[in-house]
Amino acid sequence: MIVVMKPGCTPADVQHVVDLVRQLGLRDHVIVGTDRTVIAAIGDKRTVDKGAIESAPMVDRVVPILAPYKVASREVKREPSVIRIGPSGAEIGGRKIGVIAGPCSVESEEQILTTARAVRAAGAIGLRGGAFKPRTNPYAFQGLGESGLKLLAAAREQTGLAVVTEVMSIDQVDLVAEYADVLQIGARNMQNFNLLRAVGACEKPVLLKRGMVASLEEFLLAAEYIINAGNPHVILCERGIRTCEEYVRNTLALAVVPAVKRESHLPILVDPSHGTGHAYMVPAMCKAAIAAGADGIIVEVHPDPQHALTDGAQSITHDTFAQTMQELAAVAHAVGRSI
């Protein structure tokens, strides 16, 4: 349920309600909005007498949360959440479109530093790059591990870009968090609930990718796991779903963007690289994502896609990325936003 506080309530009033919620055996989640402060009370409420809360000072009303995802729901927080990432505090979810770009995998110092400088010059706020790679083929390149993380950190030092990289298991969380600014949960791990709880116990923002066959409800419930574990800094990412189509690697379901905006306050990015699997489609789908209302994109960029160790077919070049960013600026302006 949601406890809606009256305008003008003090921190002491809010703390009093929080104490009541905890005394009733429920977990509290305080959300301070532009007009109102609300307290989400989460847990088994079948034996809870909400009258004790309704009669507390400066409580306006107590209402049930109808969505199965509680704190991720727009019922709890009507204003869109804005997540700050990296040393510069760049925003995801505000009026400005956030672009994260870089190679699928960190391959070498020259590759990652060259790409970091190129995407930064073009206007990106974040650098993506895999140090640990989940591969279908056990013999394929699995990433450089901690050496790759160190190269990403060096790129951040040179460019100021926020580092976004994937964590694949619970035992990697602390290591990745030591180097990265945003912890990515890949599509294969979207319902790895133990891992979701582990990143939920971390203070770093989490980029949660939609599973390949996940419904919208399952997607938002996965985000709920992270928030319920204590980390409200969740960024959703649509990366395409598996369908019967063969002309794309995945089908980029852009309709999920307005659906998420209706159901949740969390920001959402779109990954047109995995969502199509073909470099020639990426610029067009970047523009389509922004037109659909996405808060940003995460795109694979490589200095030499033909010789990339992973996902070269869906990676665009530095020059193509720079041109795409110029085109995105026009689309963003048309929908009342900026790059």
Summary of the structure (lengths in Angstrom):
residues: 339
radius of gyration: 20.7
end to end distance: 37.4
largest distance: 66.7
contacts: 1213
relative contact order: 0.13
helix: 38%
strand: 21%
